[in-house]
Amino acid sequence: MAGALSGDPEHRRPQDATGGSTGAALRALVVDDEAPALEELSWLLRQDERIAEVVTASSGADALRSLDSGDIDVVFSDISMPGLDGMELARVIARFVERPQVVFVTAHDQHAVDAFAVDATDYVMKPVRKDRLAEAVRRVVAAVEPGGAAPQAAGEPEDETIPVELAGVTRFITRSQVRYAQAQGDYARLHTATGSHLVRIPLSTLEERWAAAGFVRIHRSTLVSLTHVREVRMEHGRCSVMLDDTELQVSRRHTRELRDRLLRATLRTSS
């Protein structure tokens, strides 16, 4: 493969007038052996103004030919494909002198750990949501900007102190102590390792305020801190999370969102 592997001339990305990477004008390669999925993902990417061009390939071998014939900034690849699958393709790409970013787009979450080993930029689950794909593109843009590297998680917000009443005495707990919160009308009950406290704050307000600190809705009445999640269980099609000795049910509506958030959090930690 000319110009792609170590020892050959460098594979270069498009540059702007100053000689730097364009960043917001990416050339993307979409790889999927299933035509409907290939067409849908290509269409979604073309709607993103940060994507300048979309090239498609229906197999890993076709993808390598596309990579050899032109500059590609990012590869959006399925994993389960006949012949050269997405993971093997990523391992080849890892040998490039200046490799394109790799984003896996798959219906299976069991490959997430393997994705870390090949330094994937993101891991998007099918069916692909437009907002989730936009986040993947944002991560790619951050990675290819001049001097950039694979994006890391933003620093966690400063811990918040919450006043609570206990037996007529006002005490203080911190947000980091809260393992989960449950709605009780216009109030929320905050659960810590040592007890629970009722506060006059709607759960919806806490969800918005604490999203950046890793709190995610798992049920219409429950908000959980991902930091305290020790295990995710799937039994008979039902999902639940374990927080030490407490098991909380995850509604079907929120199962996908939780899985997605956990995968992204793990990917950032392992990057």
KOLKOLMAR-892324 format. One record per residue: residue number from 1; x, y, z of N, C-alpha, C in turn. Coordinates in pm, whole numbers, plus 32768, in hexadecimal, padded with zeros to 4 digits. Layout:
N
{NUM, {X, Y, Z}, {X, Y, Z}, {X, Y, Z}}
...
***
This chain:
271
{1, {8055, 7F8A, 8000}, {8000, 8000, 8000}, {8059, 807B, 8000}}
{2, {8054, 80C6, 7F96}, {80AC, 8139, 7F89}, {8080, 81AB, 7FE2}}
{3, {80E3, 81E7, 8026}, {80C9, 8262, 8070}, {8079, 8253, 80EE}}
{4, {8066, 81DB, 8120}, {8011, 81CD, 8196}, {8059, 8192, 820D}}
{5, {80AD, 812D, 81F7}, {80EB, 80E9, 8267}, {8171, 8126, 828A}}
{6, {81A0, 8106, 8304}, {821F, 813A, 8334}, {828D, 811D, 82CE}}
{7, {82E2, 8182, 82B7}, {834E, 8173, 8259}, {832C, 81AE, 81D2}}
{8, {82AC, 81CB, 81B6}, {8281, 820A, 8139}, {8269, 829D, 8151}}
{9, {8255, 82EE, 80E5}, {8234, 837B, 80F8}, {81BA, 8389, 814F}}
{10, {81B6, 83F3, 819E}, {814A, 8405, 81FE}, {80C3, 8415, 81BC}}
{11, {8060, 83D9, 81F9}, {7FD4, 83F1, 81D5}, {7FAE, 8478, 8212}}
{12, {7F86, 84D9, 81BE}, {7F6C, 855F, 81F0}, {7ED9, 8584, 81E5}}
{13, {7EA8, 85D0, 8245}, {7E20, 8603, 8243}, {7E1A, 8682, 81F1}}
{14, {7DA2, 86AB, 81C2}, {7D94, 872A, 817D}, {7DC1, 879A, 81D9}}
{15, {7DFD, 8803, 819F}, {7E2C, 8873, 81ED}, {7DEA, 88F4, 81BF}}
{16, {7DE5, 8955, 821B}, {7DAE, 89D7, 81F8}, {7E1D, 8A30, 81C3}}
{17, {7DFF, 8AAF, 81AC}, {7E5D, 8B0B, 8170}, {7ED8, 8B21, 81C7}}
{18, {7ECE, 8B0B, 8247}, {7F3E, 8B21, 82A2}, {7F92, 8AA3, 82B2}}
{19, {7F68, 8A36, 8272}, {7FB4, 89BA, 827D}, {7F86, 8960, 82EB}}
{20, {7F22, 8989, 8339}, {7EF0, 8937, 83A6}, {7E7E, 88DF, 8378}}
{21, {7E5B, 887C, 83C8}, {7DEB, 8825, 83A6}, {7D6B, 8877, 83A3}}
{22, {7D12, 8857, 8346}, {7C97, 88A3, 833A}, {7C3C, 8890, 83B2}}
{23, {7C3F, 881A, 83EF}, {7BF2, 8803, 846A}, {7B5E, 87FA, 8451}}
{24, {7B21, 8867, 841E}, {7A91, 886C, 840A}, {7A6B, 8845, 837C}}
{25, {7AC7, 880D, 832D}, {7AA9, 87E2, 82A6}, {7AE4, 8757, 8293}}
{26, {7AA7, 86F6, 82D2}, {7ADE, 866F, 82D6}, {7AB5, 861D, 825D}}
{27, {7B10, 85C7, 8233}, {7AF0, 8565, 81CB}, {7ADC, 84DF, 8211}}
{28, {7A65, 84AA, 8208}, {7A40, 8432, 8253}, {7A2F, 83BA, 81F8}}
{29, {7A57, 8347, 822C}, {7A42, 82C8, 81E8}, {79E2, 8275, 823D}}
{30, {7973, 8249, 8201}, {7910, 81F8, 8246}, {791A, 8169, 8212}}
{31, {7926, 810A, 8270}, {793A, 807E, 824A}, {78CD, 8028, 828A}}
{32, {7880, 7FE3, 8238}, {7818, 7F8A, 826A}, {77EF, 7F2C, 81FA}}
{33, {77E3, 7EAD, 8218}, {77BF, 7E4C, 81B0}, {772A, 7E48, 8194}}
{34, {76DA, 7E8A, 81E9}, {7649, 7E90, 81D4}, {7625, 7F15, 8193}}
{35, {75EF, 7F0E, 811A}, {75D4, 7F86, 80CB}, {7579, 7FEB, 8111}}
{36, {7509, 7FC1, 814E}, {74B3, 8024, 8191}, {74FB, 8071, 81FF}}
{37, {754A, 802A, 8250}, {7594, 806C, 82BC}, {75FE, 80C9, 8283}}
{38, {763F, 809F, 8217}, {76A5, 80F0, 81D5}, {7668, 8172, 81A0}}
{39, {75F4, 8166, 8160}, {75B2, 81DC, 8127}, {7580, 823B, 8193}}
{40, {7547, 8203, 81FF}, {7511, 8257, 8269}, {757F, 82A7, 82AF}}
{41, {75EC, 8263, 82D2}, {7658, 82A7, 8318}, {7699, 830F, 82BD}}
{42, {76A9, 82EF, 823F}, {76E3, 834F, 81E0}, {768B, 83CA, 81D5}}
{43, {7609, 83B4, 81D0}, {75AC, 8425, 81C5}, {75B3, 847E, 8241}}
{44, {75B5, 8440, 82B6}, {75BD, 848D, 8332}, {763D, 84E0, 8338}}
{45, {76AB, 84A5, 8310}, {772A, 84EE, 8314}, {772B, 8562, 82B2}}
{46, {76EA, 8552, 8241}, {76E7, 85BE, 81DD}, {7695, 8635, 820D}}
{47, {7641, 8620, 8272}, {75F3, 868F, 82A9}, {7646, 86E2, 830C}}
{48, {76B9, 86AF, 8332}, {770F, 86F4, 8393}, {776F, 8750, 8348}}
{49, {776A, 87D1, 8366}, {77BD, 8832, 831E}, {7852, 881F, 8336}}
{50, {7876, 87D2, 839D}, {7903, 87B8, 83B8}, {793C, 874B, 835D}}
{51, {78E5, 8705, 8315}, {790E, 869C, 82B9}, {790F, 86D3, 822B}}
{52, {7985, 86D9, 81EE}, {7991, 8711, 8167}, {796F, 86AC, 80FB}}
{53, {798E, 862E, 8113}, {7979, 85C6, 80AF}, {7968, 8540, 80F3}}
{54, {7913, 84EB, 80B9}, {78FD, 8464, 80ED}, {791C, 8400, 807E}}
{55, {7976, 83A4, 809C}, {7998, 8337, 8041}, {7964, 82B7, 8081}}
{56, {7935, 8258, 8031}, {78FC, 81DD, 806A}, {7947, 8162, 803B}}
{57, {7941, 80FC, 808E}, {797D, 807A, 806D}, {7924, 800E, 80AA}}
{58, {7911, 7FA1, 8061}, {78B8, 7F36, 808F}, {7903, 7EC1, 80CD}}
{59, {7986, 7ED0, 80E0}, {79D5, 7E66, 811F}, {7A56, 7EA2, 8154}}
{60, {7A9A, 7E56, 81A9}, {7B19, 7E83, 81DC}, {7B81, 7E92, 816E}}
{61, {7B80, 7E35, 810D}, {7BDE, 7E3C, 809D}, {7BC7, 7EB9, 804A}}
{62, {7B47, 7ED7, 802D}, {7B26, 7F51, 7FE2}, {7B53, 7FCD, 8030}}
{63, {7B45, 7FC8, 80B4}, {7B6D, 803A, 8107}, {7C02, 8054, 80FB}}
{64, {7C53, 7FEA, 80F9}, {7CE4, 7FFB, 80EC}, {7D08, 8038, 8065}}
{65, {7CBF, 8012, 7FFD}, {7CD9, 804E, 7F7A}, {7CB8, 80E3, 7F7B}}
{66, {7C4A, 8107, 7FBE}, {7C26, 8195, 7FC8}, {7C8D, 81E3, 8019}}
{67, {7CBF, 81A6, 8083}, {7D24, 81E7, 80D6}, {7DA6, 81F9, 8088}}
{68, {7DC3, 819E, 802E}, {7E3F, 81A5, 7FE1}, {7E37, 820D, 7F72}}
{69, {7DBD, 822B, 7F45}, {7DAE, 8284, 7ED1}, {7D96, 8316, 7EF5}}
{70, {7D7D, 8334, 7F74}, {7D63, 83C0, 7F96}, {7D6C, 83DA, 802A}}
{71, {7D72, 845A, 804D}, {7D7C, 8483, 80D9}, {7CF6, 8470, 811F}}
{72, {7CF7, 8427, 818B}, {7C80, 8411, 81DD}, {7C9E, 843F, 826B}}
{73, {7C46, 848F, 82A4}, {7C5A, 84BF, 832D}, {7C1D, 8462, 8395}}
{74, {7BAF, 8420, 8371}, {7B6A, 83CC, 83D2}, {7B25, 8358, 838C}}
{75, {7B2C, 82E4, 83CB}, {7AE9, 826D, 8399}, {7A79, 8247, 83F9}}
{76, {79FE, 8245, 83C6}, {798B, 8216, 8413}, {7970, 8187, 83E5}}
{77, {798F, 8126, 843A}, {798A, 809B, 840C}, {7932, 8042, 8464}}
{78, {78E7, 7FEC, 8420}, {78A3, 7F7F, 8465}, {790F, 7F1E, 8495}}
{79, {78EE, 7EC8, 84F2}, {7951, 7E67, 8523}, {793A, 7DDD, 84E6}}
{80, {78C0, 7DAB, 84ED}, {78A2, 7D25, 84BA}, {788E, 7D28, 8423}}
{81, {78F8, 7D05, 83D9}, {78F3, 7CFF, 8348}, {793D, 7C83, 831A}}
{82, {7912, 7C46, 82AB}, {795A, 7BD1, 8277}, {79E5, 7BFA, 8245}}
{83, {7A42, 7B9B, 8249}, {7AC9, 7BBB, 821D}, {7B11, 7C0F, 8285}}
{84, {7B4A, 7C7C, 8259}, {7B90, 7CD8, 82B3}, {7B27, 7D27, 8302}}
{85, {7B16, 7D09, 8383}, {7AAF, 7D4D, 83D0}, {7AE1, 7DD5, 8402}}
{86, {7A8A, 7E1D, 8446}, {7AAB, 7EA5, 8470}, {7B1E, 7EAC, 84D2}}
{87, {7B27, 7E4B, 852C}, {7B94, 7E4C, 858E}, {7C1A, 7E32, 8549}}
{88, {7C1C, 7DD5, 84EA}, {7C97, 7DB9, 84A1}, {7CBE, 7E31, 844A}}
{89, {7C5A, 7E73, 8412}, {7C74, 7EEB, 83C3}, {7CB5, 7F57, 841A}}
{90, {7C84, 7F66, 8492}, {7CBB, 7FCA, 84ED}, {7D4C, 7FAB, 8511}}
{91, {7D6C, 7F2A, 851E}, {7DF5, 7F04, 853E}, {7E54, 7F25, 84CB}}
{92, {7E23, 7F19, 8450}, {7E75, 7F41, 83DD}, {7E88, 7FD9, 83DD}}
{93, {7E1B, 8020, 83F6}, {7E21, 80B3, 83F9}, {7E82, 80E3, 8464}}
{94, {7E8B, 8098, 84D2}, {7EE4, 80C0, 853F}, {7F76, 80C1, 8514}}
{95, {7F97, 8081, 84A3}, {8020, 807E, 8471}, {8040, 80F4, 8417}}
{96, {7FDC, 8145, 83F6}, {7FF4, 81B8, 83A1}, {8051, 821B, 83E8}}
{97, {80A5, 825D, 839C}, {80FC, 82C3, 83D6}, {80A8, 8331, 8414}}
{98, {8047, 8363, 83CC}, {7FE6, 83C3, 8401}, {7F5D, 838B, 83E5}}
{99, {7F28, 8347, 8446}, {7EAE, 82FB, 842E}, {7E30, 8350, 843D}}
{100, {7DC7, 832C, 83F2}, {7D46, 836E, 8407}, {7D0A, 8341, 848B}}
{101, {7CAE, 8390, 84C0}, {7C65, 8368, 8537}, {7C08, 82F3, 8512}}
{102, {7BE9, 82A1, 8575}, {7B8E, 8230, 855F}, {7B19, 823B, 85BF}}
{103, {7AA1, 8237, 8588}, {7A27, 8234, 85D7}, {79DC, 81B4, 85B3}}
{104, {79C6, 815E, 8614}, {797A, 80E5, 85FA}, {78E4, 8103, 8603}}
{105, {7899, 80CD, 85A4}, {7808, 80DC, 85A2}, {77CF, 804F, 8598}}
{106, {7796, 801F, 8606}, {7771, 7F91, 860C}, {76F3, 7F7B, 865E}}
{107, {76B5, 7F09, 8649}, {763D, 7EE6, 8695}, {7660, 7E95, 8711}}
{108, {76E0, 7E7B, 8727}, {770A, 7E24, 8795}, {7769, 7E6F, 87F3}}
{109, {774E, 7E68, 8875}, {77A2, 7EB1, 88D4}, {7812, 7E5B, 890E}}
{110, {7818, 7DD9, 88EC}, {787E, 7D83, 8929}, {790B, 7D9F, 88F3}}
{111, {7915, 7DEE, 8888}, {7999, 7E0C, 8850}, {79D5, 7E8C, 888A}}
{112, {798F, 7ECC, 88E7}, {79BC, 7F4E, 8918}, {7A47, 7F49, 8954}}
{113, {7A63, 7EE1, 89A3}, {7AE6, 7ED6, 89E3}, {7B53, 7EC7, 897A}}
{114, {7B39, 7E77, 8912}, {7B9B, 7E66, 88A6}, {7BB5, 7EE9, 885D}}
{115, {7B4E, 7F3E, 8859}, {7B5D, 7FBF, 8815}, {7BC7, 8015, 8859}}
{116, {7BD3, 8007, 88DC}, {7C36, 8056, 8924}, {7CC4, 8031, 88F8}}
{117, {7CD9, 7FB1, 88DF}, {7D5E, 7F80, 88BC}, {7D8F, 7FB6, 8837}}
{118, {7D33, 7FD6, 87DD}, {7D5B, 800E, 875C}, {7D4A, 80A6, 8759}}
{119, {7D37, 80E1, 87D0}, {7D35, 8173, 87DF}, {7CC5, 81B3, 878D}}
{120, {7C4E, 8176, 878F}, {7BDC, 81B0, 8748}, {7BB6, 8236, 8787}}
{121, {7B8B, 8293, 8733}, {7B63, 8317, 8764}, {7AD9, 8311, 87A4}}
{122, {7A82, 82BB, 8772}, {79FC, 82B0, 87AC}, {79BF, 822B, 8784}}
{123, {794F, 820B, 87C4}, {790C, 818A, 87B1}, {7876, 81A9, 87B3}}
{124, {7838, 81A7, 873D}, {77AC, 81D0, 872E}, {7755, 8156, 8716}}
{125, {76E8, 814F, 8762}, {768F, 80DD, 8755}, {7623, 80F5, 86EC}}
{126, {7601, 808A, 86A2}, {7590, 808E, 8644}, {7510, 806D, 868F}}
{127, {749D, 809F, 8664}, {748B, 8102, 85F9}, {74C5, 8189, 8621}}
{128, {7504, 81CA, 85C2}, {754F, 8244, 85DD}, {74F1, 82BB, 85EF}}
{129, {7503, 8302, 865F}, {74B8, 837D, 8676}, {7508, 83F3, 8641}}
{130, {74C4, 8455, 860A}, {7508, 84C9, 85D0}, {755C, 8512, 8636}}
{131, {7526, 8525, 86B1}, {7571, 856F, 8716}, {75EA, 8521, 8745}}
{132, {75DF, 849C, 874A}, {7650, 8449, 8775}, {76BE, 844C, 870B}}
{133, {7697, 844A, 868B}, {76F9, 8450, 861F}, {773F, 84D8, 861F}}
{134, {76F3, 8542, 863B}, {772D, 85C8, 8642}, {7798, 85CF, 86AE}}
{135, {7780, 858B, 871F}, {77E3, 8589, 878A}, {7861, 853F, 875D}}
{136, {7851, 84D3, 8711}, {78C5, 8489, 86DD}, {7917, 84E1, 867F}}
{137, {78D2, 852D, 862B}, {7918, 8588, 85D0}, {7962, 85F4, 861E}}
{138, {7924, 8624, 868A}, {7966, 8688, 86DE}, {79E8, 8652, 8716}}
{139, {79E7, 85D6, 8742}, {7A5F, 8599, 8778}, {7ACB, 858A, 870D}}
{140, {7AA1, 8569, 8694}, {7B00, 855C, 8625}, {7B3E, 85E5, 8605}}
{141, {7AEA, 864B, 85FD}, {7B1C, 86D2, 85E0}, {7B83, 86FB, 8648}}
{142, {7B66, 86E1, 86C7}, {7BC3, 8705, 8731}, {7C46, 86BB, 8723}}
{143, {7C40, 863E, 86F0}, {7CB7, 85EC, 86E5}, {7D11, 8615, 8671}}
{144, {7CD6, 864C, 8605}, {7D27, 866C, 858E}, {7D50, 86FE, 8587}}
{145, {7D21, 874F, 85E5}, {7D4A, 87DB, 85E5}, {7DE0, 87E4, 85FE}}
{146, {7E23, 884F, 85CD}, {7EB4, 885D, 85E0}, {7EDA, 884F, 8672}}
{147, {7F38, 87F5, 868D}, {7F65, 87E3, 8716}, {7F04, 8795, 876A}}
{148, {7E96, 8766, 872C}, {7E30, 8721, 8779}, {7E54, 868F, 8790}}
{149, {7E0C, 8654, 87EB}, {7E1B, 85C5, 8807}, {7D92, 858F, 881D}}
{150, {7D86, 8510, 8831}, {7D03, 84D7, 884C}, {7CC4, 8520, 88BF}}
{151, {7C47, 8550, 88AF}, {7C09, 85A2, 8915}, {7BF8, 8558, 8997}}
{152, {7C0F, 859F, 8A02}, {7BFB, 8567, 8A86}, {7B7F, 85A4, 8AC4}}
{153, {7B4E, 8565, 8B2B}, {7AD8, 8599, 8B6E}, {7AF9, 861E, 8BAF}}
{154, {7A9B, 8678, 8BA9}, {7AAF, 86F8, 8BEC}, {7ABA, 86E0, 8C81}}
{155, {7B03, 8739, 8CC5}, {7B13, 872A, 8D55}, {7A8C, 872A, 8D9A}}
{156, {7A7E, 86D5, 8DFB}, {79FF, 86CE, 8E43}, {79E6, 8750, 8E8D}}
{157, {796A, 877F, 8E8B}, {794A, 87FB, 8ED1}, {796C, 87F1, 8F64}}
{158, {7986, 8864, 8FA0}, {79A2, 8865, 9030}, {792D, 8827, 907C}}
{159, {794E, 87E0, 90E7}, {78E8, 879F, 9135}, {7886, 8806, 916E}}
{160, {7808, 87DD, 9176}, {77A0, 8838, 91A7}, {7777, 8810, 9234}}
{161, {7763, 8873, 9289}, {7735, 885A, 9311}, {769F, 8871, 931A}}
{162, {7658, 8810, 9354}, {75C6, 8818, 935D}, {759C, 8819, 93EF}}
{163, {7552, 8880, 941A}, {7520, 8881, 94A4}, {74A7, 8825, 94B1}}
{164, {74A4, 87D3, 9518}, {7434, 8779, 9530}, {740D, 8782, 95C3}}
{165, {7390, 8762, 95DF}, {7362, 8765, 9669}, {7358, 86D8, 96A0}}
{166, {7389, 86C6, 9719}, {7385, 8645, 975B}, {7362, 865B, 97ED}}
{167, {72E9, 862E, 9812}, {72B8, 863F, 989B}, {72BB, 86D1, 98C7}}
{168, {7291, 8729, 9869}, {7289, 87B5, 988B}, {730D, 87FF, 9886}}
{169, {7378, 87B9, 9862}, {73FD, 87F7, 985B}, {742A, 87FB, 97C9}}
{170, {745C, 886D, 979C}, {748E, 8879, 9714}, {751C, 8842, 970C}}
{171, {752E, 87E2, 96B4}, {75B2, 87A9, 969D}, {75D6, 87BB, 960A}}
{172, {764F, 8796, 95E6}, {767C, 87A8, 955D}, {76B6, 8725, 9528}}
{173, {768F, 8705, 94AD}, {76CA, 8695, 9467}, {76FF, 86C9, 93E2}}
{174, {7754, 867D, 93A1}, {7788, 86A6, 931F}, {774B, 8652, 92B1}}
{175, {774B, 8687, 923A}, {7713, 863F, 91C8}, {775A, 85BA, 91B3}}
{176, {77DE, 85B7, 91C9}, {782A, 853C, 91B4}, {7801, 84CD, 9213}}
{177, {77C0, 84F0, 9281}, {778F, 848A, 92DE}, {770C, 844B, 92B0}}
{178, {76C7, 848D, 9257}, {7644, 845D, 922A}, {7656, 83EC, 91C6}}
{179, {761E, 8378, 91E7}, {7628, 8304, 918E}, {75B6, 8304, 9129}}
{180, {753E, 8329, 9156}, {74CE, 8336, 90FB}, {7465, 8390, 913B}}
{181, {740B, 83C2, 90E7}, {73A0, 841A, 9115}, {731D, 83E9, 90DC}}
{182, {72B2, 83F3, 912D}, {722E, 83C7, 9102}, {71C9, 8438, 9111}}
{183, {716F, 8440, 90B0}, {7109, 84A9, 90B3}, {709E, 8489, 9119}}
{184, {7076, 84F1, 9160}, {7004, 84E8, 91BC}, {6FB4, 8568, 91AA}}
{185, {6F5E, 8567, 9144}, {6F12, 85E0, 9122}, {6F6F, 864D, 90F2}}
{186, {6F65, 86C3, 9130}, {6FBD, 8733, 910D}, {7040, 872C, 915B}}
{187, {7053, 86C2, 91A7}, {70CD, 86B0, 91F6}, {7122, 8641, 91B8}}
{188, {719C, 8634, 91EB}, {71F2, 85C5, 91C5}, {7231, 858C, 9244}}
{189, {7237, 8508, 924B}, {7279, 84C8, 92BD}, {7304, 849E, 9291}}
{190, {736A, 84D4, 92D5}, {73F4, 84B7, 92B5}, {7426, 8444, 930D}}
{191, {745A, 83DC, 92CD}, {7489, 8367, 9315}, {7522, 8366, 9318}}
{192, {7559, 8361, 9390}, {75E9, 8354, 93A3}, {7605, 82CB, 93E2}}
{193, {7683, 82B0, 9400}, {76A6, 822F, 943B}, {7673, 8221, 94C9}}
{194, {7653, 8292, 9509}, {762C, 828D, 9596}, {7599, 82AF, 95B0}}
{195, {7550, 82D5, 9549}, {74C4, 82F8, 955F}, {7487, 833E, 94E8}}
{196, {7412, 837C, 94FE}, {73D0, 83C6, 9492}, {739C, 844B, 94C8}}
{197, {738F, 84AB, 946B}, {7368, 8531, 9492}, {7308, 856A, 942B}}
{198, {729C, 85A6, 9459}, {7238, 85E2, 9402}, {7259, 8675, 93ED}}
{199, {7262, 869F, 9370}, {7281, 872A, 9351}, {7216, 8763, 92F5}}
{200, {71FE, 87E5, 9300}, {7195, 8824, 92B0}, {71CD, 884B, 9226}}
{201, {71F3, 87E7, 91D9}, {7228, 87FB, 9152}, {71EC, 878F, 90F8}}
{202, {71AA, 87B4, 908B}, {7174, 874F, 9030}, {71E4, 86FA, 8FF3}}
{203, {71C7, 867D, 8FDA}, {722B, 8625, 8F9F}, {7259, 8658, 8F17}}
{204, {71FF, 8694, 8ECB}, {7224, 86CA, 8E47}, {728E, 8737, 8E52}}
{205, {7287, 8785, 8EBC}, {72EB, 87EE, 8ED2}, {7372, 87B0, 8EF2}}
{206, {7371, 8749, 8F48}, {73EE, 8705, 8F69}, {742A, 86C2, 8EEE}}
{207, {73D6, 8688, 8E9B}, {7406, 8645, 8E22}, {7452, 86A7, 8DC9}}
{208, {741B, 871E, 8DB8}, {745C, 8783, 8D65}, {74DA, 87B9, 8DA7}}
{209, {74D2, 87D4, 8E27}, {7542, 8810, 8E6F}, {75B7, 87B1, 8E7F}}
{210, {7599, 872F, 8E92}, {7602, 86CE, 8EB1}, {762C, 8677, 8E3C}}
{211, {75FA, 8692, 8DC5}, {761C, 863F, 8D50}, {76B3, 863B, 8D39}}
{212, {76F5, 86AF, 8D43}, {7785, 86B6, 8D2A}, {77D6, 866C, 8D93}}
{213, {7798, 864F, 8E05}, {77DE, 8608, 8E72}, {77C5, 8572, 8E6B}}
{214, {7786, 8542, 8DFF}, {7775, 84B2, 8DEE}, {76F4, 8478, 8E22}}
{215, {768F, 84CA, 8E37}, {760D, 8497, 8E61}, {75B6, 8482, 8DE6}}
{216, {7572, 8410, 8DE0}, {7521, 83EF, 8D6C}, {749C, 83B4, 8D9A}}
{217, {7433, 83D5, 8D51}, {73AD, 83A2, 8D6F}, {73A5, 8310, 8D44}}
{218, {737B, 82B8, 8D9E}, {7368, 822B, 8D7C}, {72D5, 8204, 8D83}}
{219, {7284, 825E, 8DB6}, {71F3, 8247, 8DC5}, {71B4, 82D1, 8DD2}}
{220, {7134, 82DD, 8DB4}, {70F6, 8361, 8DBE}, {70FE, 839A, 8E4B}}
{221, {7112, 8342, 8EAE}, {7119, 8372, 8F38}, {71A1, 835D, 8F7A}}
{222, {7206, 8335, 8F2A}, {7289, 8316, 8F65}, {72FC, 8350, 8F14}}
{223, {7357, 838F, 8F5C}, {73D2, 83C7, 8F24}, {7446, 8383, 8F6B}}
{224, {74A9, 834F, 8F20}, {7515, 8305, 8F60}, {759D, 8341, 8F3C}}
{225, {75FA, 8339, 8F9A}, {7683, 8367, 8F83}, {76D3, 82F5, 8F45}}
{226, {7707, 8308, 8ECC}, {7754, 829F, 8E8B}, {77D1, 827B, 8EDB}}
{227, {7804, 82D9, 8F28}, {7879, 82BF, 8F7A}, {7861, 824E, 8FDD}}
{228, {77E6, 8242, 900A}, {77C6, 81DE, 9071}, {778F, 815C, 9038}}
{229, {7780, 8154, 8FB3}, {774D, 80D9, 8F75}, {77BC, 8071, 8F73}}
{230, {77A5, 8001, 8FB5}, {7809, 7F96, 8FBD}, {77F0, 7F28, 8F56}}
{231, {7775, 7F1A, 8F29}, {7755, 7EAD, 8ECE}, {76D4, 7ECC, 8E84}}
{232, {76CD, 7EA1, 8E07}, {7652, 7EAA, 8DB8}, {7626, 7E1C, 8D98}}
{233, {75AA, 7DFC, 8DB7}, {7577, 7D75, 8DA3}, {7509, 7D73, 8D38}}
{234, {750A, 7D0D, 8CE4}, {74A1, 7CF7, 8C82}, {7469, 7C6C, 8C9A}}
{235, {73EB, 7C65, 8CC2}, {73AA, 7BE5, 8CDB}, {731D, 7BE8, 8CA1}}
{236, {7303, 7B85, 8C49}, {727F, 7B79, 8C0B}, {7255, 7BFC, 8BC7}}
{237, {72B7, 7C3D, 8B87}, {729A, 7CB7, 8B3D}, {728A, 7D34, 8B92}}
{238, {729C, 7D26, 8C16}, {7290, 7D98, 8C70}, {731A, 7DC0, 8CA3}}
{239, {732E, 7E41, 8CAE}, {73AF, 7E76, 8CD8}, {73A6, 7EAF, 8D65}}
{240, {7410, 7E9C, 8DB2}, {7418, 7ED9, 8E36}, {74A8, 7EFE, 8E53}}
{241, {74BD, 7F59, 8EB2}, {7543, 7F80, 8EDA}, {7555, 7F61, 8F6E}}
{242, {75D1, 7F3D, 8F92}, {75F2, 7F20, 901D}, {7649, 7F90, 9053}}
{243, {7621, 7FC7, 90C6}, {7670, 802A, 910E}, {768E, 7FED, 9196}}
{244, {7701, 7FA9, 919F}, {7723, 7F5E, 9218}, {76B2, 7EFB, 9237}}
{245, {7665, 7F10, 92A2}, {75FD, 7EB0, 92C8}, {7573, 7ED7, 9294}}
{246, {756A, 7F3B, 9241}, {74E9, 7F6B, 920F}, {74DB, 7F4E, 917A}}
{247, {746A, 7F10, 9155}, {744E, 7EF5, 90C8}, {73DB, 7F4F, 909B}}
{248, {73F0, 7F96, 902C}, {738C, 7FF1, 8FF6}, {7365, 7FC5, 8F69}}
{249, {72E4, 7FC2, 8F4E}, {72B4, 7F9C, 8ECB}, {72C4, 800F, 8E67}}
{250, {72E8, 7FEB, 8DED}, {72F3, 804C, 8D80}, {727E, 8036, 8D22}}
{251, {7235, 80A0, 8D03}, {71C2, 8091, 8CAA}, {71F2, 8074, 8C1C}}
{252, {719F, 8033, 8BCE}, {71C2, 8014, 8B44}, {71E2, 8095, 8AF7}}
{253, {7199, 80FC, 8B15}, {71AD, 817C, 8AD0}, {7239, 81B3, 8AE8}}
{254, {7271, 819C, 8B5F}, {72F2, 81D8, 8B82}, {7368, 8175, 8B79}}
{255, {734E, 80F7, 8B56}, {73B9, 8094, 8B51}, {7422, 80B9, 8AEA}}
{256, {73F8, 80E0, 8A72}, {7457, 8101, 8A07}, {74AD, 8179, 8A2E}}
{257, {746E, 81DF, 8A66}, {74B9, 8257, 8A8E}, {7521, 8235, 8AF8}}
{258, {74FB, 81E2, 8B59}, {7559, 81BB, 8BC3}, {75CF, 816F, 8B88}}
{259, {75B3, 810F, 8B33}, {761D, 80C0, 8AF5}, {767C, 8119, 8AA5}}
{260, {7643, 8178, 8A5C}, {7694, 81D3, 8A0C}, {76EE, 8229, 8A63}}
{261, {76B5, 825D, 8AD1}, {7703, 82B2, 8B2C}, {7774, 8263, 8B6E}}
{262, {7758, 81E7, 8B94}, {77BE, 8194, 8BD4}, {782F, 8173, 8B73}}
{263, {780D, 8155, 8AF6}, {7872, 8138, 8A92}, {78CB, 81B1, 8A7A}}
{264, {788E, 8228, 8A71}, {78DC, 82A0, 8A59}, {7935, 82C3, 8AD0}}
{265, {78FE, 82AE, 8B47}, {794D, 82CA, 8BBE}, {79C5, 826C, 8BC7}}
{266, {79AF, 81ED, 8BA5}, {7A1C, 818C, 8BA8}, {7A84, 81AA, 8B3E}}
{267, {7A55, 81D4, 8AC8}, {7AAF, 81F5, 8A5A}, {7B09, 826A, 8A7F}}
{268, {7ACF, 82D1, 8ABE}, {7B1E, 8346, 8AE6}, {7B84, 831E, 8B50}}
{269, {7B5B, 82C9, 8BAD}, {7BB6, 82A0, 8C18}, {7C29, 824E, 8BE2}}
{270, {7C0E, 81FE, 8B7A}, {7C74, 81A4, 8B45}, {7CCB, 81E5, 8AD9}}
{271, {7CA3, 825D, 8AAA}, {7CF0, 829F, 8A40}, {7D77, 82CA, 8A72}}
***
